[in-house]
Amino acid sequence: MIKADEDALICDLAQTYQIFNYRSYPASFIATLAAGLPNDSRIKFKPMGQEHSLSDSLLALSVDYLSLIWWSKTEDGQNNRNRPQSVFELITKGPKEKEVIGFNSGEEFTEFWNKYVEGG
């Protein structure tokens, strides 16, 4: 577990057992404590590639569904506008990245803008 993420193990040991210097204890004792850490501890997420616990995911999905129910009762929901952003997607995938376009000159921008306005 130390090779996987020593910082996560230190945080978990401090949070769960109030052990702030694990090196002052025998390795077998720390291994026993590490094996007994709860499933939602930082170090147990690492091998599974998870960043959030099942309960966090379920809570986020609950918020999403409640938001959709509330939104569906609004005028925007009736017209399928301004749909609420998913909390679950934010914690699992992060915020959506917007496409950024750069230009080297004003002429390039004007050319792009004219094509954009014309629908091209």
C-alpha positions in Angstrom: 0.0 0.0 0.0 2.9 2.3 0.6 4.1 1.9 -3.0 0.6 2.7 -4.3 0.2 6.0 -2.5 2.1 6.7 0.7 0.4 10.1 1.2 -3.1 8.5 1.0 -2.1 5.8 3.5 -0.7 8.5 5.9 -3.9 10.5 5.7 -6.0 7.3 6.2 -4.0 6.2 9.2 -4.2 9.7 10.7 -7.9 10.0 10.1 -8.9 6.5 11.3 -6.4 5.6 14.0 -4.7 9.0 14.9 -1.3 7.6 13.8 0.7 10.5 12.5 4.1 8.8 12.1 3.5 5.2 10.9 7.3 4.5 10.8 7.5 4.6 14.5 5.3 1.4 14.6 6.2 -2.2 13.5 5.5 -2.8 9.9 3.3 -5.8 10.7 1.1 -3.6 13.0 0.7 -0.9 10.3 -0.1 -3.6 7.7 -2.8 -5.0 10.0 -4.3 -1.5 10.5 -4.1 -0.7 6.8 -5.9 -3.9 5.9 -8.7 -2.9 8.3 -9.2 0.5 6.8 -12.8 1.1 5.7 -13.7 0.6 2.0 -14.2 4.3 1.5 -10.6 5.1 2.5 -8.3 6.9 0.1 -5.8 4.1 -0.2 -8.5 1.5 -1.1 -9.8 3.7 -4.0 -6.3 3.8 -5.6 -6.1 0.1 -6.9 -9.7 0.3 -8.2 -9.1 3.5 -10.0 -12.0 5.2 -8.1 -11.9 8.7 -6.8 -15.3 8.7 -5.0 -17.1 6.2 -2.7 -20.3 4.5 -3.7 -22.2 6.6 -1.2 -20.9 9.8 -2.8 -21.9 8.6 -6.2 -25.4 7.6 -5.0 -25.8 11.0 -3.3 -24.7 12.8 -6.5 -27.2 10.8 -8.6 -30.0 11.5 -6.1 -29.2 15.2 -6.4 -29.3 14.9 -10.2 -32.6 13.1 -10.3 -34.2 15.6 -7.8 -32.9 18.5 -9.9 -34.3 17.0 -13.1 -37.7 16.5 -11.4 -37.7 20.1 -10.2 -36.5 21.4 -13.6 -39.2 19.4 -15.4 -41.8 21.4 -13.6 -40.4 24.8 -14.6 -41.1 26.7 -17.8 -37.5 25.9 -19.0 -38.1 22.2 -18.4 -41.3 22.3 -20.4 -39.4 23.9 -23.3 -36.3 21.7 -22.8 -34.0 24.7 -22.0 -31.4 25.3 -19.4 -31.2 21.7 -18.2 -29.4 21.4 -14.8 -25.8 20.3 -14.9 -25.1 16.8 -13.5 -23.3 16.7 -10.2 -22.5 13.0 -10.9 -20.8 13.9 -14.2 -18.9 16.7 -12.5 -17.4 14.4 -9.8 -16.7 11.5 -12.2 -15.6 13.3 -15.4 -14.9 16.9 -14.2 -16.2 20.0 -15.8 -16.8 20.0 -19.6 -13.9 21.7 -21.5 -14.9 24.4 -23.9 -13.3 24.5 -27.3 -10.9 27.4 -27.5 -10.0 28.9 -30.8 -7.0 31.2 -31.2 -6.1 33.5 -34.0 -2.8 35.0 -35.1 -4.2 38.1 -36.6 -7.3 40.2 -36.9 -7.8 39.1 -40.5 -8.0 35.4 -39.4 -10.6 36.3 -36.9 -12.6 38.3 -39.4 -12.5 35.4 -41.9 -13.6 32.9 -39.3 -16.4 35.2 -38.0 -17.8 35.7 -41.5 -17.9 32.0 -42.1 -19.5 31.4 -38.6 -22.2 34.1 -39.2 -23.0 32.6 -42.6 -23.5 29.2 -41.1 -20.3 27.7 -42.6 
